[in-house]
Amino acid sequence: MNDIATTQQVWAWQRQGELAWQEKPVTAPGPGEVLVANRLIGLNPVDWKIIDWGHADWQQGHVPGVDGVGLIVACGEGVNLPLGARVAYHQALSRDGSFAAYTRLAAAAVLLVPEGLSDELAAAAPCPGLTAWQALNKVPLEADRDVLVTGAGGAVGLLLAQMAVAAGWRVWVTASSRHRERLLALGISGVFDYRDENWRDVLQQALGPRRLHAAFDTVSGEHARSLAPLLGYNGHLVCIQDRLEQQPLPAFSSAISLHEVALNSIHVHGTERDWRLWREVGIALLEQLRVGSLQTPALHQVDFAELPEALAQVKAGKGGKWLARV
């Protein structure tokens, strides 16, 4: 820690909906931890939501932010990662996060960034990419099936739609019409403008006698509920932005299954085996971005001092993936 600053500038949570620029100490990593000097911060919807809603573990001065890319500058006892390694990471919501010059986190939660992959693409990947993977793996892989992904213009929906195409499914999506041509070029079977009140009827006409094997919803629990009638026998309704507490259909009808997606849960409930798989998938995801077999939304970059303004763009649904350079 001799060459590392003892204090750092951070964006800290003050109360619901408010961030403040302040100085905090830099703390050395403990056993099983690393200290990362951040280069880029990836902004995600979960960031503004928890800043607005608050979190049971947060006190005034807590540092938000789940995604980042940087260099390992210190390792705690039992960590074999090399100093200077470039890593991407996903931080637990309960710990000080990436809205800072330095982030201290569990070594299990870092992904070595492959040579040739930009910091920008690496920072754009962890939360949306691993969320999309978790959602996809809720559903049994059966050939010759149709699935729906809502919100495919966003980061999670876009990555999930591409993963579903690669899995061999016929993929239908909702998105703004401005995304239509790009999505079709990625192998999507059909794009429906979510502002069209009749898009569900148009989808059903396109399916003909078939029904959806799965619907992946990135909007809300209430929106997910509205998709349930589109599912066929033994179908799957996957809620990414929310969860359904009650079945949306009568008992003993089409017998659909409900699934919730919560990436942060691994930080609380993940076993060593869970973390090994998480890292394997994360590294494979970064490699797919490096070779271009996965695409992200358009990347928008701002300076660290402008992070709250960029987060407001995420909250307003302005599109693209927003990053802040430290």
Buried (B, 14 or more C-beta within 10 A) or exposed (E): EEEBEEEBBBBBBEEEEEBEEBEBEBBEBEEEBBBBBBBBBBBBBBBBEBBEEEBEEBEEEBBBBBBBBBBBBBBBEEBEEEEEBBBBBBBBBBBBBBBBBBBBBBBBBBBBBBEEBBBBBBBBBBBBBBBBBBBBBBBEEEEEBBBBBBBBBBBBBBBBBBBBBBBEBBBBBBBBEEBBEBBEEBEBBBBBBBEEEEBBEBBBEBBEEEBBBBBBBBBBBEBBBBBBBBBBEEBBBBBBBBEBEEBBBEEEEBEBBBBBBBBBEBBEEBEEEEBEBBBEBBBBBBBBBBEEEBBBBEBBBBEBEEBBEBBEBBBEEEBBBBBBBB
